């Protein structure tokens, strides 16, 4: 099985490079999927990996070709153009190739992954590469919005630094009423204990 896949590997790589239509790359991809499934069932990890790499390269090539297809501009074609000469839209060509819109979108994302990063993912022997995994690793990390509570804490600490940090607590508390001082004495240790936990994160 391994020898057979290795022979097919070189031939299929050449076929992927030579492909100039989406359906050609899709056909190679489908054959690689079959080989990948067979190797997995046979518990042949190396053969499975070879087939997996072929599948990913074919999907990447299909994504490149899909990305370059003329997109439909909508509306009816010019009346001066004969129906038989009408250029198929991108959606029509993908449908004819048996590629779903979801597949095309995912494969175009795979094609957008930088070459070096793509090849590094294939060369990683610690895990089996996947289409989604390679795309996810190449995406910019999502920026999480700052929560209102965190923003409030940040603002209060900046205020504390600006207005109080350089002053003696006795001077700050001097004008408080006895009831207000009691609240401060009760709350300050609890707040201090909570703030101390910030250093743990």
N, C-alpha and C positions, 0 to 999 in steps of 0.2 A: 504493500500500500504506500509506504513512504517513498520508495523509488518511483512509483508511478506518479505520485503527486509532484515530486521534484522535477520530473520531466515535463509535466503539464505546467509547472510553475513558470519556467522560462518561456515556454510557448505562449502562455496566457498573458504574461507581462508584455511580450512583444505585440500581442493582439490588442491589448489595452492601449499601448502607445500608438498603434496604427489606427485605432477606432476614430472615426470622424462623424459618427451619428450616435444619437442617444441609444437607439435600439441595439446597436452593436455592443456598446458598453454594458447595456442591461442584460444582453444575452450571456456575456462572459460572467457577469455578476451572478446570474441565476445558476449557471453551471458550477460556479465556485460554492454557492450555497449548498448544492447537492453534494459536492465533494466534502464540504465541511460537516454536513450532517452525517454522511457515511463514516467519516473518520472519527467523529464523536461516538457514534454507536460502536465502532470497533475499538474504542479506547486508545486510539493512536493520537497522542497529544501533538506530536511533531507534524504529522500530516494535517491535523485539524488546524494548526497554526498557519501552515503554508496556505491552506485553502482560505482561511480567514483573511490573510494578507491580500490574497488575490481579490477576494470580495471587496475589501476596503479600497483597494486601488481602482477597481472597476467602478465602484460607487463614486469615488472622487472624480474619475474621468467623466462619468455620466453627469455629475454635477457641473463640471466645467462646460460640457457641451450644452447642457440644459440652460445654463446661465447665458450662453451666447446666442440662444435661439431668439428669433424675432418675436417680440411679444405682441399680442393682439392689441390693436389700437381701438377696437370697437367700431361699430357702425358697419355700413355696407361697403363692399369694395367699389372702386370707381367703375362707372358703367362702361368705360372705354376698355377695361380689362376683361378679357374673356374668362368665363368661369373656370375653364379647364386650365388656364394659366395662373389662377389665383394661388398665391403663396400660402401654405398652411400656417395657421397661427401656432404660437408656442404650445397652447393648450391642446390643440389638435395633434401636433407632432408627439407630444408626451403621451397622449392617450393612445395613439397608434403604436407607440413603443411599449405600451403596457406599464407606464410609470404613472403612479398616482400623484396628485399635487403635493401630498404630504411627503412622499418619497423625494420628489424633485426639490422641495424646500430643504429637506434634511441633507440631501447630497450636495446641494449648492453651498450649504454651510460647511460641509466637509471639504469642498473644493477651496473654500476661502481660508482654511487653516494653512498657515505658512509651511512651506516644504520641510524646513528643518524640524519643526515641531511634529509634523505628521510622521516623518521618518523616525524620529526619536520614539514616538509612541509605538511604532511597529517593532522597533529594536528592543523594546523593554521586555525582557524574558520573565519578569516577575509576575506578569498578568497577561491574560488574553485581551488584546485590544478590541474595542467596540466602536461603532460609529458614534453613538451618543457620548461615550466617554471621551473620545478625541475632540469632539465639538465642544463639550462642556469644559474641558481643560483649556481650550483656546479662547473661550469667551472672557470678556472683561468681568471682573467680580462685581456683583450688584452692590450698589451703595445703599445701605440701610438708612432710612430717614431717622433723624434724631428724635427720640421720644420726648414728649412735652415735659415729663418728670425729670429726665436727664438734663434737658435744656434749663429747666428751673433751678436744679441743683448747681449746675455750672455757673449760672448767673448769680446765685446767692453766695457761692464761694468766692467769686470775683469781687462781689460787693464787700464781703467780709474782709478780704485781703486789702481792699482799698480803704475801707472806712474804720476797721476795728483792729486789725492785726498788729498795728504799731502802738496801740494804746493799752494801758493797764486795765484789767477787768474791773478793779475797784472804782476807777474813774468812770467807766461806762455805766456801772450799776448804781452810782451814787445817787442819782435823782429818781430812781424807781421807787414805787410805793412798796410797802412790806409784802402785799399780796403778789405784786409783779416779781419781786425778788424770790419769793417762795417758788413761783412757777419756773423761774430761771434755774434755781438750784435743783429743782426736781427734773427738769427737762435736759439741762446741759449734760449730765452724765450719760443719759440715754442717747442723746445726739452724738456725743463723743464716741460712745461704743459703736454706734452705727457707722460713723465716718471711719473708724479704725478698720472696719471690715472692707473698706474700699481697697486697701492695700493688698487684700487677698485675691483680687481679680485683675 
